[in-house]
């Protein structure tokens, strides 16, 4: 269960398996366990427009209200574990097994909701607008422009154009270099190029997923030996944050083509002497 939380930006004290087990053993008397339940509930609630919520998690006097909220929350989600939604309210989360069941159910539901939510917004106009806005905002940040309170893109582009003209007026003409794309694109050409880029990104995503799967299998194989089995948790703690930071999706867009300079067309052999001076390392001699 603990390996799931870094992917959803949980930064609490229960990222390690031993800490999670101890919190589950203490159950409702553990502040960390209560906080994790509240955090999971806060992540789930906006994804499925739930009426119930989990908010009470402070002090012994709030334990009963916390149990009531948990019960209502689980019933609204159609929780399949009868031990969590039926019987005496005070007895439902006394056992470690029931506490782990609760965390398992909330964690897997959050995973499923994240996947469904991601598929719903994919290809939508809002996602496209946000992608363009993020690109333009990144340009503004690089140029040192103040952040705008509006999400309208045209005013931002106007500010970017004025700032770039001001910067270029103060430097040599050949500082930036000539554009690789020498002719302007019409709307039909832009549309065709976007389709080509989508096809390439899809292919690269497939390749990346394969490489990431190979990486997972390779790291998993390191734990097969008897010496490594006792360090499974240590390996997971080090590997998982780095693994979840990897994305299978390519970030290359049409903007990269428009921004490309002539020197990008110069292909340098990776085995050439000048290149090897920068890439050679001690491991090559092993």
Residue pairs with C-beta under 8 A, 6 or more apart in sequence:
1 20
1 100
1 103
1 104
1 107
2 14
2 15
2 16
2 17
2 20
3 236
3 240
4 107
4 110
4 111
5 12
5 14
5 15
5 107
6 15
6 240
6 241
6 244
7 244
8 43
8 110
8 114
10 36
10 39
12 32
12 35
12 36
12 39
13 19
13 32
14 20
14 23
14 32
14 33
14 36
15 237
16 233
16 237
17 233
17 236
18 233
19 32
20 103
21 96
22 30
23 30
23 32
23 33
23 36
23 99
24 30
24 33
24 96
24 99
24 100
24 103
25 96
25 99
26 33
27 33
27 93
27 94
27 95
27 96
27 99
28 34
28 63
28 66
28 67
28 93
28 94
31 57
33 99
34 57
34 58
34 66
35 57
36 103
37 54
37 57
37 66
37 70
37 102
37 103
37 106
38 54
38 55
38 57
40 54
40 103
40 106
40 107
40 110
41 53
41 54
41 55
41 69
41 73
41 106
42 53
42 54
43 110
44 50
44 77
44 106
44 109
44 110
44 113
45 53
47 110
47 113
47 114
47 116
47 117
48 77
48 113
50 73
50 76
50 77
51 76
52 69
52 72
52 73
52 75
52 76
53 69
53 73
54 66
54 69
54 70
54 73
55 69
56 62
56 65
56 66
56 69
57 66
64 89
64 90
67 89
67 90
67 92
67 93
68 89
70 84
70 92
70 93
70 102
71 84
71 85
71 89
71 92
74 81
74 84
74 85
74 102
74 105
75 85
77 105
77 109
79 85
79 105
80 105
81 98
81 101
81 102
81 105
83 92
83 98
83 101
84 92
84 93
84 98
84 101
84 102
84 105
85 92
92 98
93 99
93 102
121 127
129 151
129 153
131 253
132 153
133 151
133 153
133 156
135 253
135 255
136 153
136 156
136 157
136 160
137 147
137 156
139 160
140 147
140 148
140 156
140 159
140 160
143 160
143 163
143 164
143 167
145 159
145 160
145 163
148 155
148 156
148 159
168 176
176 261
177 261
177 262
177 263
178 261
178 262
179 258
179 260
179 261
179 262
180 257
180 260
180 261
180 262
180 264
180 265
181 257
181 258
181 260
185 193
190 254
193 254
193 257
194 254
197 252
197 253
197 254
200 250
200 252
201 249
201 250
201 252
204 250
205 248
205 249
205 250
208 247
208 248
208 249
208 250
209 248
212 243
212 246
212 248
215 243
216 243
219 235
219 239
219 243
222 228
222 235
223 229
223 231
223 232
223 235
228 235
268 274
268 275
269 275
270 279
